Amino acid sequence: MSLPIPQKILIIGPSWVGDMVMAQSLFIALKQQYPQCQIDVLAPAWTRPLLVRMPEITEAIAMPVGHGSLQWGLRKQVARELRDKSYDQAILLPNSLKSALIPWLAKIPLRTGWKGEMRYGLLNDLRPLDKQRYPLMVERFTALAYPKNHDLPEPPKPSLRVEPESVPALLEKFGLNLDRPVLVLCPGAEFGPAKRWPESHYAAVAEQKIADGWQVWIMGSGKDQPVAQAIVEQLSEPDCAHVLAGHTELADAVDLMAQASAVVSNDSGLMHIAAALNRPLVAVYGSTSPGFTPPLAEQVAIVSIPVDCGPCFQRECPQGHLKCLNNLSPSQVLEALTTISESQPVQMVDS
């Protein structure tokens, strides 16, 4: 199918941090094909700090409708405003029926997306998803940049822009310095506890790196403050650790994480941000799998252990034992940190 060259493209964006970072691969692929095109993204307002760090994006448009809610009148109002922008194409990353309503109401001529929920009529470039052909989420996103059945090249890697001029003020604001190498820990995961490596294991890694002459910054949301504080309380030199969880805006976290000498993270949005900043990264996987949403970078060690019940992709451990995380030792993560610090990146570190 030969499609017209789009000049203005509207992306209906995802609602999770990690997914939005991976969506940049689609944006880059579109710019590679259509260098002069304008790409706008309709997504929740919180995504704006990420989108402004992506040079491919012209405008981040706040989606006023809450996730999962219909709010028909509000959707029609948004559609009327978008109609005046005269988009040539809409590309939908969510697979829900509701996400297809606004592009259809806005009368955008070409509306592209995977079949997902029943979206016949709402999308006129509707594509059946072959999960074997596109096993990775980033492949499913990027494939929508090309005509149907087009051979998919390797997706470009996300690359967030850093604002180095903001760093001195951030260091002063949070009482930080760069006198020692920085290990960033990201012990949270919005998905649920089945993705969270135990705080005692994080503390063991922090203890060793502090003994090696490093300092530790712990990042995350306000929900991660208790676990961050629990990590610090287990350290023999707590003054070498700084809890930033819940205190930084998303843009602050991007610029501060860019200063890290290494990052250890659960499978989370911050993991994908670290990858997009090309920081040496150890990614800890529990209930989920790097076979679907791996960090998209070169300096990455993915650490997991095989268990007979996983990956289960559940928010909470169905068996109640969390073997996939509890039995993954701090020594494995420390070994992976040494590997990515001293040599070329490795792709998998298993027990």
C-alpha positions in Angstrom: 0.0 0.0 0.0 1.5 3.3 -1.1 0.7 6.1 1.4 0.9 9.8 0.8 3.8 11.6 2.4 2.5 13.1 5.6 3.5 16.7 6.5 1.8 16.8 9.9 1.5 13.7 12.1 -0.4 13.3 15.4 0.7 10.6 17.7 -1.7 9.3 20.3 0.8 8.5 23.0 1.0 6.0 25.8 0.4 6.6 29.5 3.5 5.0 31.0 6.9 6.5 31.4 8.8 3.6 29.9 6.4 3.3 27.0 6.8 7.0 26.2 10.5 6.6 26.1 10.3 3.7 23.8 7.9 5.6 21.6 10.8 7.9 20.7 12.0 5.1 18.4 8.9 5.7 16.3 9.4 9.4 16.3 13.0 9.0 15.1 11.9 6.5 12.4 9.3 9.0 11.1 11.9 11.8 11.0 14.3 9.5 9.1 11.7 8.9 6.4 10.1 12.4 6.4 12.7 14.9 7.6 10.4 17.9 7.1 7.3 16.4 8.8 5.8 17.9 12.0 5.2 15.4 14.8 2.8 16.4 17.7 1.9 14.0 20.5 -1.4 13.9 22.3 -0.7 12.3 25.7 -1.2 12.9 29.5 0.2 16.2 30.7 2.8 14.5 32.8 4.6 13.3 29.7 5.5 16.8 28.6 8.9 16.9 30.5 9.9 13.8 28.5 8.5 15.0 25.1 10.4 18.3 25.3 13.6 16.3 25.6 12.9 14.6 22.3 14.0 16.9 19.4 11.7 15.1 17.0 8.6 16.5 18.7 7.1 19.9 17.7 4.3 20.1 20.2 3.2 18.1 23.3 -0.6 18.4 23.6 -2.1 17.5 27.0 -4.8 14.9 26.9 -7.5 16.1 29.3 -9.4 12.8 29.3 -8.4 10.5 32.1 -7.1 7.0 31.3 -10.0 4.6 30.7 -12.7 7.2 31.0 -15.1 8.0 28.1 -16.1 11.7 28.7 -17.6 11.9 25.2 -18.2 15.6 25.3 -14.6 16.4 26.2 -13.3 14.1 23.5 -15.4 15.9 21.0 -14.1 19.2 22.2 -10.5 18.0 21.8 -11.3 16.7 18.4 -12.7 20.0 17.3 -9.5 21.8 18.4 -7.3 19.2 16.6 -9.3 19.5 13.4 -8.1 23.0 13.0 -4.5 21.8 12.9 -5.1 19.9 9.7 -3.1 16.7 10.4 -2.4 14.3 7.5 -2.1 11.2 9.7 -2.7 10.0 13.2 -0.7 7.1 14.6 -2.2 5.4 17.6 0.1 3.6 20.1 -2.6 2.5 22.6 -4.7 -0.4 21.3 -8.0 0.6 23.0 -11.2 1.6 21.2 -11.4 4.9 23.2 -8.0 6.0 21.9 -9.3 5.9 18.3 -12.3 8.2 19.0 -10.5 11.6 18.9 -8.6 11.0 15.6 -11.8 9.8 14.0 -13.9 12.7 15.4 -11.1 15.1 14.2 -11.5 13.7 10.7 -7.8 13.1 10.3 -7.6 11.5 6.8 -5.2 8.6 7.6 -5.6 6.9 10.9 -3.0 4.1 11.6 -2.9 1.5 14.4 -3.0 -2.1 15.4 -6.3 -3.9 15.3 -6.5 -4.1 19.2 -10.1 -3.7 20.4 -12.9 -3.4 17.8 -11.7 -0.3 15.9 -13.1 -1.1 12.5 -14.3 2.2 10.8 -12.4 4.3 13.4 -9.1 3.5 11.8 -8.7 3.2 8.1 -5.1 1.9 8.2 -5.9 -1.0 10.5 -3.2 -3.6 10.9 -3.3 -7.1 12.3 -0.5 -7.6 14.9 1.8 -10.5 14.3 3.4 -10.9 17.7 5.9 -13.4 16.4 7.1 -11.0 13.8 7.2 -8.1 16.3 8.0 -9.6 19.7 9.3 -6.3 21.2 7.1 -3.4 22.1 9.5 -1.0 20.4 9.1 -3.0 17.2 5.3 -2.7 17.4 5.6 1.0 17.9 8.2 1.6 15.1 6.5 -0.6 12.6 3.6 1.9 12.5 6.1 4.4 10.9 6.1 2.3 7.7 3.5 1.0 5.3 1.8 -2.2 6.1 4.0 -5.3 5.7 7.1 -3.2 5.1 10.3 -4.8 6.2 11.2 -3.4 9.6 14.8 -2.2 10.1 16.3 -2.2 13.5 14.4 0.4 15.5 16.5 3.4 16.4 17.4 3.8 20.1 15.8 6.5 22.2 18.0 9.4 23.1 16.8 12.0 25.5 18.3 15.5 25.4 20.0 16.7 28.6 20.1 20.3 29.7 23.6 20.5 31.3 23.1 24.2 32.2 20.5 23.2 34.7 22.7 20.8 36.6 24.6 23.2 38.9 21.4 24.6 40.3 20.0 21.1 40.8 23.1 20.0 42.7 22.8 23.0 44.9 19.1 22.6 45.4 19.4 19.0 46.6 22.7 19.3 48.4 24.6 17.1 46.0 28.1 17.1 44.5 30.0 15.2 42.0 33.1 14.6 44.1 32.6 10.8 44.0 31.3 8.6 41.2 27.5 8.4 41.4 25.5 5.2 41.6 21.8 5.8 40.9 19.4 3.3 42.4 15.8 3.1 41.2 14.2 0.6 43.6 10.5 1.4 42.7 8.2 0.1 40.0 4.7 1.4 39.5 3.5 -1.9 38.0 3.7 -3.7 41.4 5.8 -5.5 44.0 6.6 -8.4 41.6 9.0 -6.1 39.8 10.7 -4.7 42.9 14.1 -6.2 43.9 14.2 -6.3 47.8 15.4 -3.2 49.5 18.0 -5.2 51.5 19.6 -6.3 48.2 19.7 -2.7 47.0 21.3 -1.8 50.4 24.0 -4.5 50.0 24.9 -3.1 46.6 25.0 0.5 47.9 27.1 -0.6 50.9 29.7 -2.1 48.6 29.9 0.7 46.1 30.2 3.3 49.0 33.1 1.2 50.3 34.6 1.4 46.8 34.5 5.2 47.0 31.2 5.9 45.3 28.1 7.8 46.5 24.5 6.8 46.0 21.5 8.7 44.8 18.1 7.0 45.2 15.5 8.1 42.6 11.8 7.4 42.2 8.3 8.8 42.9 6.8 9.8 46.2 5.6 6.2 46.6 9.2 5.1 46.6 10.3 7.2 49.6 9.7 4.5 52.3 11.8 1.9 50.5 14.5 4.5 49.6 14.7 5.6 53.3 14.8 1.9 54.3 17.8 1.4 52.1 19.6 4.3 53.6 18.9 3.1 57.2 20.7 -0.2 56.4 24.0 1.6 55.4 27.0 2.0 57.6 27.8 5.3 56.0 24.3 6.8 55.4 25.7 10.3 54.7 27.0 8.9 51.4 23.5 8.2 50.2 20.9 10.8 49.1 17.1 10.2 48.8 15.8 12.0 45.8 12.6 9.9 45.4 9.6 12.1 45.6 11.6 15.3 45.6 12.5 15.7 41.9 10.4 16.7 39.0 10.7 14.4 35.9 12.9 16.9 34.1 15.1 17.1 37.2 15.5 13.4 37.3 16.6 13.3 33.7 19.3 15.9 34.1 20.5 14.4 37.4 20.5 10.8 36.2 22.6 11.9 33.2 25.4 12.6 35.8 25.4 8.9 37.0 28.5 6.7 36.6 26.1 3.7 36.7 22.5 2.9 37.4 20.8 -0.1 39.0 17.1 -0.3 38.3 14.1 -2.5 38.4 12.1 -2.9 35.1 10.5 0.6 35.3 10.1 3.9 33.6 13.4 5.2 35.2 15.2 2.1 33.7 14.1 3.2 30.2 15.2 6.8 31.0 18.6 5.6 32.1 18.9 3.7 28.8 17.9 6.7 26.8 20.6 8.7 28.5 23.1 6.0 27.6 24.1 5.5 31.3 25.9 2.2 32.2 22.8 0.3 33.4 22.1 -2.9 35.3 18.4 -3.8 34.9 16.9 -6.3 37.4 14.0 -8.3 36.0 11.5 -10.3 38.2 8.0 -11.0 37.0 8.5 -9.4 33.6 10.8 -10.3 30.7 13.4 -8.4 28.7 12.0 -10.3 25.7 9.2 -7.7 25.5 10.4 -4.4 26.9 14.2 -4.4 27.3 16.2 -1.3 27.9 17.2 0.1 24.5 20.9 1.0 24.9 24.4 -0.5 24.5 25.8 -0.3 28.0 23.3 -2.6 29.6 23.5 -5.8 31.7 20.2 -7.5 32.2 20.2 -9.5 35.4 17.6 -12.2 36.1 17.3 -15.8 37.3 15.3 -18.6 35.8 12.4 -19.8 37.9 9.8 -22.5 37.1 6.9 -20.1 37.6 8.1 -17.1 35.5 8.0 -14.8 33.9 4.4 -14.5 35.1 3.9 -10.8 34.2 1.8 -10.4 37.4 1.8 -7.3 39.7 2.0 -9.5 42.8 3.6 -12.9 43.1 0.9 -15.6 42.6 2.9 -18.1 44.7 3.7 -15.6 47.4 7.5 -16.3 47.5 9.0 -13.9 45.0 11.8 -16.3 44.2 12.6 -14.5 41.0 13.7 -11.5 43.0 14.5 -12.7 46.5 16.9 -15.3 45.1 18.7 -12.9 42.8 21.7 -12.0 44.9 23.4 -8.6 45.3 26.7 -10.3 44.2 25.2 -10.9 40.7 24.3 -7.2 40.4 27.8 -6.1 41.7 29.4 -8.4 39.2 27.3 -6.9 36.4 28.3 -3.4 37.5 31.9 -4.4 37.3 31.4 -5.9 33.9 29.8 -2.8 32.4 32.3 -0.5 34.0 35.4 -2.4 32.8 34.5 -3.8 29.4 32.0 -3.8 26.6 28.4 -4.2 27.6 26.9 -7.6 28.2 23.4 -8.5 27.3 22.4 -11.0 30.0 23.8 -12.1 33.4 22.0 -15.2 34.7 22.7 -17.5 37.6 
